[in-house]
Amino acid sequence: MNKVRARLSILNELLRNPAVRGEDWEHDIFGEQVQVGDLISLSFAPINKWYVSWIKDIKKESDGTYLLESIEDQELRWWSNVSISVFNREIVKERSSWRWDDKQFEFYDRWLKVGKRNGAYMLRPGLPIFTGKDVILNVRVAFSLTAFSNPKTFSNWKKLPMKEMDEYYKECDLKWKNGEVKKKCNSKVS
């Protein structure tokens, strides 16, 4: 039995109910605060797969017409005459993986595998930062507020061999163990 519509009904109700939104959603009836790149939820709209979407474009010449990209299947559609809520931009900014595609997640899985293969206990692979074709890799210290930073940019992340990732991880591990890299206290370790 298919329950897609039931799931959409439940999620739509939860997301448009102000009591459930909490402090992470800001209701914006007239779209005055909406920006391209925002993660939003629709309110006062029929139940649909755009219940949570990314704002891809805003028609400036009209009042509240938005090109939305559904998180369900990335389908694009113009919406107007709807009320929306904007998800906390700071949280969205911190969660870069919310915008990743499946290939980027596969790459991250490979990066985590490199750490696991090397017995990563204290020094763990950090979240990659994708910048077009390049990727910035870094490591993080587990169970600690100590930041250890040794970022390195690699070209063409889609073709980056595990061997190069492995060599980079080992280099970081050696620097960490030898205390060669500056350590500092930072509560925002990824």
VENCORKA-V905355 format. One record per residue. N is the residue number from 1. RES is the residue in three letters. SS is DSSP state (hx for helix, st for strand, lp for the rest). PSI is psi in whole degrees, -180 to 180 (none if undefined). D_LAST is the distance of its C-alpha to the last C-alpha in Angstrom with 1 decimal. Layout:
n = <N & N>
res = <RES & RES>
ss = <SS & SS>
psi = <PSI & PSI>
d_last = <D_LAST & D_LAST>
//
This chain:
n = <1 & 2 & 3 & 4 & 5 & 6 & 7 & 8 & 9 & 10 & 11 & 12 & 13 & 14 & 15 & 16 & 17 & 18 & 19 & 20 & 21 & 22 & 23 & 24 & 25 & 26 & 27 & 28 & 29 & 30 & 31 & 32 & 33 & 34 & 35 & 36 & 37 & 38 & 39 & 40 & 41 & 42 & 43 & 44 & 45 & 46 & 47 & 48 & 49 & 50 & 51 & 52 & 53 & 54 & 55 & 56 & 57 & 58 & 59 & 60 & 61 & 62 & 63 & 64 & 65 & 66 & 67 & 68 & 69 & 70 & 71 & 72 & 73 & 74 & 75 & 76 & 77 & 78 & 79 & 80 & 81 & 82 & 83 & 84 & 85 & 86 & 87 & 88 & 89 & 90 & 91 & 92 & 93 & 94 & 95 & 96 & 97 & 98 & 99 & 100 & 101 & 102 & 103 & 104 & 105 & 106 & 107 & 108 & 109 & 110 & 111 & 112 & 113 & 114 & 115 & 116 & 117 & 118 & 119 & 120 & 121 & 122 & 123 & 124 & 125 & 126 & 127 & 128 & 129 & 130 & 131 & 132 & 133 & 134 & 135 & 136 & 137 & 138 & 139 & 140 & 141 & 142 & 143 & 144 & 145 & 146 & 147 & 148 & 149 & 150 & 151 & 152 & 153 & 154 & 155 & 156 & 157 & 158 & 159 & 160 & 161 & 162 & 163 & 164 & 165 & 166 & 167 & 168 & 169 & 170 & 171 & 172 & 173 & 174 & 175 & 176 & 177 & 178 & 179 & 180 & 181 & 182 & 183 & 184 & 185 & 186 & 187 & 188 & 189 & 190>
res = <MET & ASN & LYS & VAL & ARG & ALA & ARG & LEU & SER & ILE & LEU & ASN & GLU & LEU & LEU & ARG & ASN & PRO & ALA & VAL & ARG & GLY & GLU & ASP & TRP & GLU & HIS & ASP & ILE & PHE & GLY & GLU & GLN & VAL & GLN & VAL & GLY & ASP & LEU & ILE & SER & LEU & SER & PHE & ALA & PRO & ILE & ASN & LYS & TRP & TYR & VAL & SER & TRP & ILE & LYS & ASP & ILE & LYS & LYS & GLU & SER & ASP & GLY & THR & TYR & LEU & LEU & GLU & SER & ILE & GLU & ASP & GLN & GLU & LEU & ARG & TRP & TRP & SER & ASN & VAL & SER & ILE & SER & VAL & PHE & ASN & ARG & GLU & ILE & VAL & LYS & GLU & ARG & SER & SER & TRP & ARG & TRP & ASP & ASP & LYS & GLN & PHE & GLU & PHE & TYR & ASP & ARG & TRP & LEU & LYS & VAL & GLY & LYS & ARG & ASN & GLY & ALA & TYR & MET & LEU & ARG & PRO & GLY & LEU & PRO & ILE & PHE & THR & GLY & LYS & ASP & VAL & ILE & LEU & ASN & VAL & ARG & VAL & ALA & PHE & SER & LEU & THR & ALA & PHE & SER & ASN & PRO & LYS & THR & PHE & SER & ASN & TRP & LYS & LYS & LEU & PRO & MET & LYS & GLU & MET & ASP & GLU & TYR & TYR & LYS & GLU & CYS & ASP & LEU & LYS & TRP & LYS & ASN & GLY & GLU & VAL & LYS & LYS & LYS & CYS & ASN & SER & LYS & VAL & SER>
ss = <lp & lp & lp & hx & hx & hx & hx & hx & hx & hx & hx & hx & hx & hx & hx & hx & lp & hx & hx & hx & hx & hx & hx & hx & st & st & st & st & lp & lp & lp & lp & lp & lp & lp & lp & lp & lp & st & st & st & st & st & lp & lp & lp & lp & lp & lp & lp & lp & st & st & st & st & st & st & st & lp & lp & lp & lp & lp & lp & st & st & st & st & st & st & lp & lp & lp & lp & lp & st & st & st & st & st & lp & lp & st & st & st & st & st & lp & hx & hx & hx & hx & hx & hx & lp & hx & hx & hx & hx & lp & lp & hx & hx & hx & hx & hx & hx & hx & hx & hx & hx & hx & hx & hx & hx & hx & hx & lp & lp & lp & lp & lp & st & st & st & lp & lp & lp & st & st & st & lp & lp & st & st & st & st & lp & st & st & st & lp & lp & lp & lp & st & st & st & lp & lp & lp & st & st & st & lp & lp & hx & hx & hx & lp & lp & hx & hx & hx & hx & hx & hx & hx & hx & hx & hx & hx & hx & hx & hx & hx & hx & hx & lp & lp & lp & lp & st & st & st & lp & lp & lp & lp & lp>
psi = <131 & 127 & 29 & -47 & -37 & -43 & -44 & -39 & -44 & -50 & -40 & -43 & -44 & -41 & -26 & -3 & 113 & -29 & -25 & -27 & -41 & -162 & -9 & -11 & 135 & 116 & 134 & 87 & -42 & 7 & 25 & -27 & -2 & 141 & 153 & 134 & -11 & 147 & 124 & 163 & 143 & 143 & 157 & 45 & 156 & 156 & 127 & 175 & -1 & 20 & -35 & 125 & 167 & 138 & 118 & -29 & 155 & 127 & 116 & -32 & -8 & 162 & 108 & 54 & 121 & 139 & 116 & 144 & 115 & 138 & -15 & -50 & 13 & 17 & 141 & 144 & 141 & 135 & 143 & 168 & 41 & 155 & 142 & 160 & 138 & 130 & 147 & 115 & -34 & -42 & -44 & -42 & -39 & -25 & 65 & -29 & -16 & -19 & -3 & 153 & 177 & -36 & -37 & -38 & -38 & -40 & -46 & -40 & -40 & -41 & -42 & -36 & -38 & -47 & -45 & -42 & -29 & 16 & 35 & 113 & -58 & -35 & 114 & 149 & 133 & 176 & 130 & 152 & 113 & 126 & 82 & -122 & -18 & 161 & 141 & 120 & 151 & 174 & 165 & 158 & 128 & 151 & 32 & 154 & 3 & 124 & 134 & 117 & 123 & 58 & 149 & 135 & 133 & 141 & 147 & 72 & -26 & -22 & 13 & 118 & 149 & -33 & -43 & -38 & -41 & -45 & -41 & -45 & -45 & -39 & -45 & -43 & -43 & -44 & -40 & -49 & -33 & -1 & 25 & -21 & 136 & 133 & 139 & 157 & 131 & 122 & -7 & 47 & 128 & none>
d_last = <40.3 & 37.9 & 35.9 & 33.9 & 35.9 & 35.4 & 31.7 & 31.8 & 34.2 & 32.0 & 28.8 & 30.9 & 32.4 & 29.1 & 27.5 & 30.5 & 31.4 & 30.4 & 30.3 & 27.5 & 25.4 & 24.2 & 22.4 & 20.0 & 23.1 & 25.5 & 28.9 & 30.5 & 34.1 & 35.3 & 32.2 & 32.3 & 28.6 & 27.5 & 25.9 & 25.4 & 21.9 & 21.8 & 21.1 & 24.3 & 26.5 & 30.3 & 32.8 & 36.5 & 36.4 & 37.7 & 35.6 & 33.9 & 30.9 & 29.6 & 28.7 & 25.1 & 24.9 & 23.5 & 25.9 & 27.0 & 30.0 & 32.1 & 35.9 & 36.7 & 40.5 & 40.1 & 38.9 & 35.8 & 35.8 & 32.4 & 31.5 & 29.0 & 27.1 & 26.9 & 23.8 & 26.3 & 27.7 & 26.8 & 30.4 & 31.3 & 33.8 & 35.1 & 35.3 & 37.3 & 38.8 & 35.8 & 33.8 & 30.0 & 27.0 & 23.9 & 20.5 & 18.4 & 17.4 & 14.4 & 12.9 & 14.0 & 12.5 & 9.0 & 9.8 & 10.9 & 11.7 & 14.4 & 16.4 & 16.2 & 19.5 & 20.4 & 20.6 & 17.1 & 16.0 & 18.6 & 17.1 & 13.7 & 15.8 & 17.6 & 14.6 & 13.6 & 17.4 & 17.4 & 15.2 & 17.3 & 20.5 & 19.7 & 19.1 & 15.4 & 15.3 & 13.6 & 12.0 & 10.0 & 9.6 & 6.3 & 6.9 & 10.1 & 11.3 & 14.9 & 17.5 & 20.8 & 21.9 & 19.4 & 15.9 & 13.5 & 11.9 & 9.7 & 8.8 & 6.8 & 9.1 & 9.7 & 11.4 & 10.9 & 10.0 & 11.0 & 9.1 & 10.6 & 10.9 & 13.3 & 12.8 & 15.7 & 17.2 & 19.3 & 22.1 & 22.9 & 20.0 & 22.5 & 24.6 & 22.2 & 23.6 & 21.9 & 23.8 & 22.0 & 18.5 & 19.9 & 21.4 & 18.2 & 16.3 & 19.4 & 19.5 & 16.1 & 17.0 & 20.3 & 19.0 & 16.8 & 19.8 & 22.1 & 20.2 & 20.7 & 17.4 & 17.0 & 14.8 & 14.1 & 13.0 & 10.1 & 9.0 & 6.2 & 3.8 & 0.0>
//
